[in-house]
Amino acid sequence: MSGKPMLYGATGCGSAVVEAGFILAGEGYDYVEASPWEPSDGLTALKAINPLVQVPTLVLPDGTVMTESVAMLLWLMDRHPGRLGPGPSDPARASFLRWLVYLPAAIYPMYTVRDFVDQWVSGEKATGELKQSTVNRILLCWKNMEAALKPAPGAWLLGTPDLTALDLYICMMTRWTPRRDAIRAVAPGIVAVAERVDHDPRVVDLWQRHFPDAYKDL
Ligand SMILES: N[C@@H](CCC(=O)N[C@@H](CS)C(=O)NCC(=O)O)C(=O)O
């Protein structure tokens, strides 16, 4: 053991935002690739610690297992006050928390359904309809967020001096189906912020590793 937290992740998956959080916080971590879609030693190890077999899963140096990307980001914020988002006394904190939870609570579960659609319904018609329904819901969620936040051009999502965990999440999640062009049609300001995060020098290599030009999700 290196004494660092061990992150179980997968290329192009939700673990990317946690890696970005570690980088922005300046905290070291070890990484195991454990794609839920491919047999591997990492996946076998993941199954032993997370019965839902989801990434990200984080094992802390004391052996504590964490699931839920937002919990990991908040854990990092606790350890690195002033990084990744407004602190408890900042007036922007309530809005930050609202949208920080909204992304994994309202949008991410749509991928739990669509990525393994055969677990929910069977038959070509039903699976096609359900997948389309998830896209409709994802777009509605982005549209609601855009209408509420009205992102200002050239700023981070909440107008904070530095980017926050919220900016990192939207950079990652707008890469997923139905992807940026479709999301831009309902949430142009959010996609503009995501594109700004793409080019942040602290995380540009990370995004390139997770989302190379050939990246395609399910
Ligand atoms: N609520 C979890 C969702 C994690 C999640 O759904 N991860 C996907 C990969 S992006 C996964 O592991 N899917 C496999 C499955 O749900 O069986 C979080 O925010 O971390």
The ligand as an SDF file (V2000), in Angstrom:
LIG
                    3D

 20 19  0  0  0  0  0  0  0  0999 V2000
  -24.1990    7.2200   -8.2080 N   0  0  0  0  0  0  0  0  0  0  0  0
  -22.9440    6.7380   -8.6770 C   0  0  0  0  0  0  0  0  0  0  0  0
  -23.1220    6.1970  -10.0970 C   0  0  0  0  0  0  0  0  0  0  0  0
  -21.8980    5.4430  -10.5880 C   0  0  0  0  0  0  0  0  0  0  0  0
  -22.1680    4.7340  -11.8970 C   0  0  0  0  0  0  0  0  0  0  0  0
  -23.3220    4.5290  -12.2940 O   0  0  0  0  0  0  0  0  0  0  0  0
  -21.0760    4.3640  -12.5910 N   0  0  0  0  0  0  0  0  0  0  0  0
  -21.1890    3.6310  -13.8220 C   0  0  0  0  0  0  0  0  0  0  0  0
  -20.0210    3.9050  -14.7420 C   0  0  0  0  0  0  0  0  0  0  0  0
  -20.0080    5.5720  -15.3450 S   0  0  0  0  0  0  0  0  0  0  0  0
  -21.1580    2.1670  -13.5080 C   0  0  0  0  0  0  0  0  0  0  0  0
  -20.2990    1.7360  -12.7720 O   0  0  0  0  0  0  0  0  0  0  0  0
  -22.0900    1.4090  -14.0640 N   0  0  0  0  0  0  0  0  0  0  0  0
  -22.1730   -0.0020  -13.8610 C   0  0  0  0  0  0  0  0  0  0  0  0
  -23.4870   -0.3860  -13.2260 C   0  0  0  0  0  0  0  0  0  0  0  0
  -24.2490    0.4790  -12.7790 O   0  0  0  0  0  0  0  0  0  0  0  0
  -23.7630   -1.5910  -13.1770 O   0  0  0  0  0  0  0  0  0  0  0  0
  -21.9000    7.8440   -8.6270 C   0  0  0  0  0  0  0  0  0  0  0  0
  -22.2570    9.0350   -8.7050 O   0  0  0  0  0  0  0  0  0  0  0  0
  -20.7120    7.5510   -8.4520 O   0  0  0  0  0  0  0  0  0  0  0  0
  1  2  1  0
  2  3  1  0
  2 18  1  0
  3  4  1  0
  4  5  1  0
  5  6  2  0
  5  7  1  0
  7  8  1  0
  8  9  1  0
  8 11  1  0
  9 10  1  0
 11 12  2  0
 11 13  1  0
 13 14  1  0
 14 15  1  0
 15 16  2  0
 15 17  1  0
 18 19  2  0
 18 20  1  0
M  END
$$$$
